[in-house]
Each structure stands twice: as structure tokens, then as C-alpha cells.
């Protein structure tokens, strides 16, 4: 039993399992398709533009000029891979997918460390094993060349560092905390939804420790801003307006809220597939196009309350089932074992997370706020816009941590066990 709690064993299993599924995927798909199709979405298109000397631009495979469609770190990573292996090659796909596999497996480390600090080794091992076998974490690294796997690693690292700085508020730890926040926001701007809850809770808890001064949280905030500043300055110089992180919010809101949203999949209206929308994007320019879409979406939201209620309910269901808005009907029709595993695992994890949050609330657990921020706050914007599984993936490790808490049940009723001391060794 003790061996099953070994982090090295769980990490190795997670890495090998993901690598095995990637290998199987390679064996069942044509190299020509894999070398091209995964790179035909926004991150890949921007990466190709970067690798071929066109700058951070062209999210739609055609020449459309500079963009702030997404924050820059993941497209820059893909661009580096394309520089090494060439655009649209099977070697580039294998390298990009393998890196996503590594990001996903590495998430075991901060997940285990965070869970151990809060609830002991048993819950830490349980949460990390759940992550190791979680279908979304196995499939997304190679099915989608987006930042989801890296974002999950960074979000979990932020939870762990939040605990570290709340208990050991040294300058070094707060500096690391601010730097990781900056890197996280430059990878996935949506993680900003967690910032006030994690940062605020860490500062509040650290305030009670000996020798605490507000200079340390201020240093973390300054470093986070410093990481984001070059990107914001670049956007101002290019677009002549303040775009701190990314520009795409208006389009995302419109794709989920328009008079065709109930009958067409959002992808049919996206500029990457719709020539009409792409022409409109080129005609107006990125910033005016986003403003137009935001205005249309808000008008629709206010004038169609009944449809909005239905779509919000559908998106809520889709977020927590792994992608289906009608899980009962789809279960009845489905014949694919993978569908049952994905939807069943997601539903079970979501229900277990609710039970865990209720349990932590009842016992006035000190870690309730940072844990609850992940499932309660982070998905809110997606209920109003779009809800594909990769959007929720950054918070999936914490959902599984909560599931492990629910499985532990009454064993957590007493004081937390095995809480590490704030030493260099205890940080891990």
C-alpha cells in the first residue's frame, strides 16, 4: 500500500499511459493528416506565422495581419518546435504532442504537493492517481494542440505556491509566486479569474506569520505585472489601444449568443471556418470586429432571456460532463466505450467535488476558499459563452483533488495530517 503512494510511481504511470495512447493515435492516423490538421487552428496558425517570419499574426491560415487573439507563450512554444522540425511535418506534431503529454504528466508533481500540504499523503496519492487515469488528461494532449495541458500544470502549480507563500512567506517564495502568475497569464488569460481568490487568500493567511510585511506580496504583484507588460506594450503599439491580455472575448461571447446558436455548432460561425466572418474580420480589423461581436452578443443576451436560460443550462451541463449537453440521451444512443468513460468519469468527478466542497464548508476548513475558486469561479464565463472540454481542463486537477477528498470522507474529520514544515525540503 505504501508503494502505491509513491509520487515517482504515479508520475511514471501517468507518463507511460499518455505516451501509450499517443503511440496508438499515431498508429491509427495518416502521417499526412497529423502533420497538417492539428496545426490549422489558432495556436498553430500563429506559430507558423512566427516560424516563417511574419510575427505574431494570421490566426486563420491566411494573411490577416498582427493579432492579440491569445497570449503568447504557447504559440511561441509551437513556433520553436516548427523552427526545429519544419512547418506541417509529422516530426513537429510528434514533438508538440509529446510536450503536451509531458506537461500533463508533470501536473502530478504540484497536485501531489498541494494535496499533501492540505490533507496528507493518502489524499495526495488518491488525487494524483485520479489525474493519472483521467480520460481528459490522457486524450487532450494529442487531440488538441492548444495550451490546455500547460494551463493545467500552471494552475495546479499556482495552487501549490499559494499554500507555500501562505505558510512560508519568504521573499524567494513570493518572487516565485508572482513570476508563475505572470507566466500563467501569458499562457492562458482565463486564469486571471482565480487571481483575486488565490492571491488574496495567500496574503490574508501569510499576514499572521512572524515577520510578514506587505512588501513581499507587492513584489509578487510587481513581478506578475512585469511578465505581462511587454505583451501589453506590444499590443498598444500595434493596435493603438489598451489590450492587456487578449482580444477575443467579444467573438467568444457572440459565438455562444446569437440567433443561430441553437441550430448551428459555434465552429460554423467562427472566422477560421466561415469565409463571411473572415472577410468581416479583415474589413473591420481585429479590435473593431471584436467590439461589433460583443455588441451583437449583448443585444441578443438582453432580448432573448428564455433562449439564454436554456443555452446557459446546456453549457453548464456540457462543462461538467466533458462535452455533452444531453448526457442521458447521448448515453442511450452511444455505442462507443470511450464516450461512456469520458462522460462517466467527468460526471462522477463533478458530483464528488460538490460533496467535497459541502464537507469542507461544514467543517470550516481553512482551505475551502482557494479550492472552491477553481470549480465555482473559473467556469462562470464559459456558461455565458462556449464550453468545450479543453476550456475547463486547467481546473481539472483540482476537481480530482476534491474528488479524492470526497472519497476520503470522515477520515478528514480531524486535524490535517502530515502538514509539511516551511523548510526547503517541505516545499516539495
C-alpha angles and dihedrals in degrees: 000000000000090000090057088060092060112121092206090055093049093046092049091049092049092049095047093045092053092044090051093053090047090052091050090049091053091050093053100045131065114254091228091058094045092048092056118020099058090055095052095086128084100278092046094045092050090046091053090050090051094046093049096049101259096115128227095335150101105058092177104057091256132084105277101142134238119351143193091194092133139358113276113242102084096043087049090053090051090046090055090052091049090050090055100042104020130251117294098009129136088234090059091050092048092050093047094046092045090052090052088050089053092048090051094049093045088058085076089074102060091034092057092043094049094045092047092052091053106034111007136257097301095060090040092056092044093051093047093048089051089052091048092059099031107129095217091053091050098046105035098063093069103021094059128034092205130115095263097112094044090046091053090052092049095045091051091046089053091054090051093047090048088060092044096053092043090059103029107028099183122152090247093054094046090048090053090047094054093045093052090048089054093048091047093053091047088054101041119006091196090074088076086084088072096046102088093046099046097036093041093048092047092051092047093051094042090053089075094055121097115266096015117156130177089237089082098056087042089055090051091050091048093051092048090051091045090056091052098040099082091053093047092048090049090052092050092050092048101039100023092230139084111276105160098181119349141343105217103091095098094054093045090053092048094047089060097038117048138099092269098046093096094053106031131052110247091243091067090065097041116112089235089068105018115077090196093056093042090053090050090050091052092045096052101029124237100285097046090043091055092048091051092050092047091052092049091048094050091049090052092046092055097042100045107046096155094052090044092054090052094047093047089052090049092049092047089054093045093051093055100038097051097257113331124105093193104043097165095051092042091049089054092052100036121104097171116103090208090060091054092048095048098044094038093050092046093049093047092048092049093050091046090051090054090051091048093050091050090049093049091048092051092053093042091238113195091223096056096100100052092042096045092050090071101058098024105042108022099061096046096096091050092057086065098043128015131340115196115155094251090063091063095041097093090067097040095097090057091046088057091046088057089047089055089050090053091050090050090053116158091013087080094053094101130056117308114274131222094012105176120236117242096261129124089260092046092059088074 
